[in-house]
Amino acid sequence: MSHPQCVGREAPGIWGLASGVGQWVPGSAGYQSSGLGRHFLAALPTAAIGTIALSVMAFSGRPFFNWICPRCAYTAISRKFTPAMNDSEQAPLIHEEGEVGFVEYQDFVYKEPFKFVSGGSLPGLTLRYETYGHLNTAKDNAILICHALSGDHHCAGVHGIEERKQGWWNFMVGPGKPIDTTRYFVICTNVLGGCQGSTGPGSINPETGKPYNLDFPKLTVKDMVKAQSLLIDSLGIDRLHAVIGGSMGGMQTMQWVIDFPERVGRYIALACGARHTAQAIAFNDTGRQAIISDPAWQQGHYDPEHGPDQGLAVARMMAHITYLSDVGMQSKFGRKRRVADESKEHFEVEFEVESYLRYQGASFVTRFDANAYLYLTKALDRFDLHSPKSLDATLSGVTAPGLVVGFTSDWLYPPQGNREIVEALLRLGKHATYAELAMDFGHDSFLVRSPQLYELIHRFLTR
């Protein structure tokens, strides 16, 4: 396969319209399709051709994202080549967009015993959540958004007039935005095991009157999703229009369609994977060791006001590096220095990137609990869709159509890990689509406003 920018360089995979028939014409400047048009792409390794059927994923409206070259980031749009802008460029202002505005969180209190996959249990639990938009009479317009490791239930709007920081996905959720609150009833919860209002290690055990700390049961992503399902039950919702999430939220999304296939109409999983690589586990454990090695941790029984802040800050600094990309960091910081006394050695901030990371660490400890960090990162490491039998066996019960999105600069959850999920779903004859976006923001790319991601999510939800 070749095209004007990659003549003589064979692309590493076969990229075709999700509807199937299409080919590159050597020496031409365009893509010739079978006329089906307006479809997402599936990406398949060369060896898979002939054994995996591409599924039809037709979308209404103009074709907007037909193919992106894995070698040079050129994009075939509307059946002809145009240079691909960086997918993270600022999306054009849409005048019909509005803001969610002021929001208030709510607490779902479940008073029955809750059993974990590990066999442990809680006498009850609380999930903190926010909602945006209105649930329709049929109760079929609900979208559940699942947050990442350091996220929470506050994904849009502001809590008060003095608050400047909007929810973590505010650009994506609101009137006229891709997750349109004039059409959908949007729900976002703080996960079980978290520390922003939901029951977690720092919560008070009603049986002892003290924090659970390390008596909190062993946690999995499956437990998080099970707790969310109880909230959805309490809202009288039988079937969600969609479940959407990135990173740890993408793992929750996949767990939803595996555990509750009849309750999900469609799903979008961003920057995730079927399981952690050895490198991802290694980074997580290094962060955990930084916390555990802090004398203030005290075997998990620390005073919340005087916890292992140094260890947690270092864990956050290191993790934050994995969320970025080399290109992005070089572009933002390079080797910029701060003015310092050059006459003697010192180990304070010298480079701008050091200042940035130290700020990330210091700000994180003001809003996150160290034990919750330990539990959540362990839950991520345990997530494994290849277990107990195989990836295909785990995904065999999925019924909803899905969109999985990878990002070229994400080295924590590399594109191939996202693509692997779609390849398995296609082998099983499921409706699934993979898209890969060229962005320079690493793993955090799904948290950056991007016109192509904007369009992908909007069209997938409304198709």
C-alpha positions in Angstrom: 0.0 0.0 0.0 1.5 3.4 -1.0 0.4 7.0 -1.4 2.0 10.3 -2.4 3.8 10.7 0.9 4.9 7.1 1.5 5.9 5.9 -1.9 8.2 3.0 -1.5 7.4 2.6 2.2 5.1 -0.3 2.9 2.6 0.6 5.6 2.7 -1.9 8.5 -1.0 -2.8 8.3 -3.9 -3.0 5.9 -6.2 0.0 6.5 -9.6 -0.1 4.8 -13.1 1.2 5.0 -15.0 -0.6 7.7 -17.5 -1.6 5.0 -14.8 -3.6 3.3 -14.1 -2.9 -0.4 -11.6 -0.1 -1.2 -8.1 0.2 -2.6 -5.2 2.5 -3.0 -4.3 3.1 -6.7 -0.5 3.3 -7.0 0.7 6.7 -8.3 -2.7 8.3 -7.8 -3.6 11.0 -5.4 -6.8 9.5 -4.1 -8.6 6.6 -2.5 -11.0 4.7 -4.6 -13.8 3.2 -2.6 -16.7 0.9 -3.4 -19.0 3.8 -3.2 -20.3 3.0 0.3 -18.6 6.1 1.8 -19.2 7.8 5.1 -17.8 4.9 7.1 -15.3 4.5 9.9 -12.2 2.5 9.4 -11.0 -0.7 10.8 -7.3 -1.4 11.0 -6.1 -4.9 10.6 -2.6 -6.4 10.5 -1.7 -7.9 7.1 -1.9 -11.5 8.4 -5.5 -11.0 9.4 -6.8 -10.2 6.0 -9.0 -13.0 4.7 -9.7 -14.2 8.2 -11.4 -11.2 9.7 -14.6 -9.7 8.2 -14.8 -6.0 8.4 -18.1 -4.8 9.8 -20.3 -2.1 8.3 -20.4 1.0 10.5 -22.3 3.5 8.4 -22.7 7.1 9.6 -25.0 9.8 8.3 -23.6 13.1 7.0 -20.4 13.9 5.1 -17.4 11.6 5.2 -15.0 13.1 7.6 -12.3 10.6 8.6 -11.5 7.9 6.1 -7.9 7.0 6.6 -4.8 8.1 8.4 -1.4 6.9 7.4 0.5 5.3 10.3 3.8 6.5 8.7 3.3 10.2 7.8 0.0 11.2 9.4 -1.6 12.1 6.1 -5.3 11.7 6.1 -7.6 10.7 3.3 -10.7 12.8 3.5 -13.6 12.7 1.2 -11.7 10.2 -1.0 -8.7 12.5 -1.7 -5.5 13.4 0.0 -5.1 16.5 2.1 -2.3 17.2 4.6 -3.5 16.2 8.0 -3.4 19.0 10.5 -2.3 18.1 14.0 -5.4 16.5 15.4 -5.1 18.5 18.6 -5.5 21.9 16.9 -8.2 24.0 18.4 -11.6 23.0 17.1 -13.5 25.9 15.4 -15.9 27.7 17.6 -19.4 26.3 17.3 -21.8 29.2 18.1 -24.6 26.8 19.0 -22.6 25.4 21.9 -23.5 26.3 25.5 -22.3 25.5 28.9 -23.6 23.1 31.6 -23.3 25.9 34.1 -23.7 25.4 37.8 -23.9 21.8 38.9 -24.3 20.0 42.2 -23.1 16.5 43.1 -25.4 13.9 44.5 -24.7 10.8 46.7 -26.2 7.4 45.9 -26.3 5.5 49.2 -26.6 1.7 48.9 -27.6 0.2 52.3 -27.3 -3.5 51.4 -24.0 -5.5 51.7 -21.8 -5.2 48.7 -19.6 -8.2 47.7 -16.4 -7.8 45.9 -14.9 -10.1 43.3 -12.2 -11.0 45.9 -14.8 -12.2 48.3 -14.5 -9.2 50.6 -17.5 -7.1 51.3 -18.8 -3.8 52.6 -21.9 -3.3 54.7 -23.0 -0.6 52.2 -21.5 2.0 50.0 -21.8 5.5 48.6 -21.2 6.7 45.1 -20.9 10.4 44.5 -22.1 11.5 41.1 -23.2 14.4 38.9 -25.8 14.5 36.2 -26.3 16.9 33.3 -29.3 17.3 31.0 -32.6 15.6 31.6 -33.7 12.0 31.5 -36.5 11.5 29.0 -39.8 9.8 29.6 -38.6 6.6 27.9 -35.4 6.7 30.0 -33.4 5.7 27.0 -31.2 8.8 26.5 -28.7 8.2 29.4 -24.9 8.3 28.8 -22.5 7.1 31.5 -19.1 8.7 31.5 -16.3 6.8 33.3 -13.3 8.8 34.6 -9.6 8.0 34.6 -7.3 7.3 37.6 -6.9 10.9 38.8 -10.4 12.0 37.6 -13.7 12.2 39.5 -17.4 12.7 39.1 -17.1 16.4 38.1 -16.7 16.2 34.3 -18.5 19.4 33.3 -19.7 22.7 34.6 -18.7 24.5 37.8 -19.8 24.2 41.4 -20.0 27.9 42.1 -19.5 31.4 40.8 -16.0 31.5 42.5 -14.8 28.3 40.9 -12.6 28.9 37.8 -11.8 25.3 37.0 -14.4 23.5 35.0 -15.1 19.8 34.9 -12.3 17.7 33.4 -14.3 17.0 30.1 -16.2 20.3 30.0 -15.3 20.9 26.3 -17.0 17.6 25.4 -20.1 17.7 27.6 -22.8 20.4 27.3 -25.5 21.9 25.0 -24.5 21.5 21.4 -21.3 19.7 22.2 -20.5 16.1 21.1 -22.1 14.7 24.3 -25.0 17.1 24.0 -26.9 17.7 27.2 -30.0 18.9 25.2 -30.3 15.4 23.9 -28.7 13.2 26.5 -28.9 12.7 30.3 -25.3 12.4 31.3 -24.1 10.7 34.4 -20.6 10.7 35.8 -19.6 8.9 39.1 -16.6 8.9 41.3 -15.5 5.2 41.2 -15.8 2.8 44.1 -12.4 2.9 45.8 -12.0 6.6 45.0 -11.6 9.5 47.3 -13.9 12.2 46.1 -17.0 11.3 47.9 -17.4 7.6 47.0 -16.7 4.9 49.4 -12.9 4.1 49.5 -10.1 3.2 51.8 -10.4 6.6 53.5 -14.1 6.2 54.2 -15.3 5.5 57.7 -16.2 1.9 58.4 -19.6 2.0 60.2 -18.7 -1.1 62.1 -15.6 0.4 63.7 -16.1 4.1 63.4 -12.6 4.4 61.9 -11.3 4.6 58.3 -11.1 1.3 56.4 -7.6 2.0 55.3 -6.1 -1.3 54.3 -9.1 -3.2 55.6 -10.9 -2.0 52.5 -11.5 -5.1 50.2 -9.2 -5.9 47.3 -10.5 -3.8 44.4 -11.1 -4.6 40.7 -12.5 -2.7 37.7 -15.3 -5.2 37.8 -16.2 -4.1 41.3 -16.3 -0.4 40.1 -18.7 -1.3 37.3 -20.9 -3.4 39.5 -21.3 -0.5 41.9 -22.2 1.9 39.0 -24.9 -0.6 37.8 -26.6 -0.2 41.2 -26.7 3.6 40.8 -28.1 3.1 37.3 -30.8 0.8 38.7 -31.7 3.5 41.3 -32.3 6.0 38.5 -34.8 3.6 36.9 -32.6 3.2 33.8 -32.7 -0.3 32.2 -30.4 0.4 29.2 -27.8 3.1 28.7 -27.7 4.9 25.4 -23.9 4.8 25.7 -21.0 4.2 28.0 -17.8 6.4 27.4 -14.5 6.6 29.0 -10.7 7.1 28.6 -7.8 5.3 30.2 -9.2 3.7 33.4 -12.5 4.9 32.2 -12.0 3.0 29.0 -11.4 -0.1 31.0 -14.6 0.5 32.9 -16.4 1.0 29.5 -15.1 -2.4 28.3 -16.1 -4.0 31.6 -19.6 -2.6 31.2 -20.2 -4.2 27.7 -18.8 -7.5 29.0 -20.7 -7.7 32.3 -23.9 -6.0 31.2 -24.2 -6.4 27.4 -28.0 -6.0 27.4 -27.8 -2.7 29.2 -25.5 -0.8 26.8 -26.6 0.6 23.5 -23.1 1.5 22.3 -19.7 2.3 23.8 -16.6 4.5 23.2 -13.3 3.4 24.8 -10.4 5.8 24.5 -6.7 5.3 25.2 -7.0 2.0 27.0 -6.2 -1.6 26.2 -7.1 -5.2 27.0 -4.5 -5.3 29.9 -1.5 -3.4 31.2 1.9 -4.1 29.7 4.8 -5.1 32.0 6.1 -1.5 31.6 2.8 0.0 32.8 2.8 -2.3 35.8 6.4 -1.3 36.6 5.6 2.4 36.5 2.6 1.8 38.8 4.5 -0.2 41.3 7.3 2.3 41.4 4.7 4.9 42.3 3.3 2.7 45.0 6.7 2.0 46.5 7.3 5.8 46.7 4.1 6.0 48.9 4.8 2.9 51.0 8.4 4.0 51.6 7.3 7.4 53.0 7.5 7.1 56.8 4.3 9.0 57.1 2.4 6.2 55.4 2.5 4.2 58.7 1.4 0.9 57.1 -1.7 2.6 55.7 -2.9 4.0 59.0 -1.9 7.6 58.7 -3.6 10.7 59.8 -5.4 12.2 56.7 -4.0 15.6 57.6 -0.5 14.3 57.8 -0.3 11.6 55.2 2.6 10.4 53.0 2.5 13.6 50.9 6.1 13.3 49.7 5.6 9.8 48.5 2.3 10.5 46.8 3.7 13.6 45.2 6.6 11.6 43.7 4.2 8.9 42.5 2.1 11.6 40.8 5.2 13.2 39.2 6.4 10.0 37.7 2.9 8.9 36.6 2.4 12.3 35.0 5.5 11.8 32.8 3.8 8.7 31.4 0.7 10.7 30.5 2.7 13.0 28.2 4.9 12.5 25.2 8.5 13.3 24.4 7.4 15.6 21.6 4.9 17.3 23.7 7.3 17.9 26.6 10.0 19.1 24.3 7.7 21.5 22.6 6.4 22.9 25.9 9.6 23.0 28.0 12.6 22.0 26.0 15.6 22.8 28.1 14.3 26.2 29.4 16.1 27.1 32.6 15.3 29.3 35.6 17.8 31.8 36.8 19.8 30.3 39.6 23.1 30.8 41.5 25.7 29.3 39.1 28.5 29.4 41.6 27.6 26.2 43.5 25.7 23.0 42.9 22.1 22.8 44.0 19.2 20.4 43.6 16.3 22.8 43.6 14.4 23.7 40.4 16.7 24.5 37.5 14.7 23.4 34.5 11.2 24.5 33.7 10.0 20.9 33.4 11.2 20.3 37.0 9.0 23.1 38.2 6.0 21.8 36.2 6.3 18.3 37.6 6.8 19.5 41.2 3.7 21.6 40.8 1.8 18.5 39.6 2.9 16.5 42.6 2.2 19.3 45.1 -1.3 20.0 43.8 -2.2 16.3 43.6 -1.7 15.7 47.3 -4.3 18.3 48.1 -7.1 16.4 46.4 -6.1 12.7 46.4 -5.7 10.0 49.1 -2.6 7.9 49.1 -4.3 4.6 50.0 -6.9 5.3 47.2 -4.0 5.7 44.8 -2.6 2.3 45.9 -5.9 0.6 45.5 -6.8 2.1 42.1 -3.4 1.5 40.5 -3.5 -2.2 41.7 -7.0 -2.5 40.2 -5.7 -1.2 36.9 -2.8 -3.7 36.9 -5.2 -6.6 37.6 -7.5 -5.7 34.7 -6.9 -8.4 32.1 -9.4 -9.2 29.3 -7.2 -12.1 28.2 -8.0 -13.9 31.4 -9.3 -16.4 32.4 -9.3 -18.0 28.9 -8.6 -15.6 26.1 -9.4 -12.2 24.8 -11.9 -13.6 22.3 -13.6 -15.6 25.0 -14.0 -12.6 27.2 -15.4 -10.4 24.4 -17.7 -13.1 23.0 -20.8 -11.9 24.8 -20.5 -8.2 23.7 -23.5 -7.1 21.6 -23.2 -3.3 21.4 -21.4 -1.6 18.6 -18.3 0.1 19.8 -15.6 2.7 18.9 -12.1 2.3 20.2 -9.7 5.2 19.8 -5.9 5.1 20.1 -3.4 8.0 20.0 -0.2 7.8 18.1 2.0 9.4 20.8 0.5 7.4 23.7 3.3 5.2 25.0 1.5 4.2 28.2 -1.4 2.6 26.4 0.0 2.2 22.9 -2.2 2.2 19.8 -1.6 -1.5 19.2 -3.2 -2.3 22.6 -6.4 -0.4 21.6 -6.3 -2.0 18.1 -6.0 -5.5 19.6 -9.5 -5.1 21.2 -11.1 -4.2 17.9 -9.3 -7.0 16.0 -10.7 -9.5 18.5 -14.2 -8.1 18.2 -14.1 -8.3 14.4 -12.9 -11.9 14.5 -16.0 -12.6 16.5 -18.2 -10.9 14.0 -19.0 -7.9 16.3 -19.7 -4.4 15.3 -16.5 -2.5 16.2 -14.5 0.3 14.8 -10.9 1.5 15.5 -9.7 5.0 14.9 -6.2 6.3 15.5 -5.5 10.0 15.9 -2.1 11.7 15.4 -1.7 14.0 18.5 1.4 15.1 20.4 -0.1 15.0 23.9 0.6 11.4 24.7 -1.8 9.4 26.9 -3.6 12.6 27.9 -4.6 13.3 24.3 -8.2 12.3 25.0 -8.4 15.2 27.5 -7.3 17.7 24.9 -9.8 19.4 22.6 -9.4 17.9 19.1 -11.6 18.6 16.1 -11.3 15.0 14.9 -12.0 13.4 18.3 -14.9 15.9 18.6 -16.3 14.7 15.3 -15.7 11.0 16.0 -17.7 11.1 19.3 -20.5 13.3 18.0 -21.1 11.1 14.9 -20.8 7.8 16.7 -23.4 8.9 19.3 -25.9 10.2 16.7 -25.5 7.7 13.9 
